[in-house]
Amino acid sequence: MTHYICLGGCQGESDTEEVCVSETCKLKGKVLKECDCVDGLHYGLFGMRDIKVDLKPDEKN
């Protein structure tokens, strides 16, 4: 089922296409991103902008 999510850090979610209304979100007022995941994990999109991965030289992705 299609739903809409905010990637600005507030993890907002809506059944309808709209803008983020969270007062503390860095994307407040921006249109939510369409998502069609069925497991509620949103393809791992929540928090992905803020995650930094430090791999040791001998580790591979």
BELTANOR-V982516 format. One record per backbone hydrogen bond with DSSP energy under -0.5 kcal/mol. NH is the residue of the N-H (numbers start at 1). CO is the residue of the C=O. Records with the same first field share a line. If there is no record, write none. Layout:
NH = CO + CO
This chain:
3 = 35
4 = 14
5 = 33
6 = 12
14 = 4
20 = 30
25 = 22
26 = 8
28 = 25
29 = 20
30 = 27
32 = 18
33 = 5
35 = 3
44 = 41
45 = 42
48 = 45
50 = 47
51 = 47 + 48
54 = 52
55 = 53
59 = 56
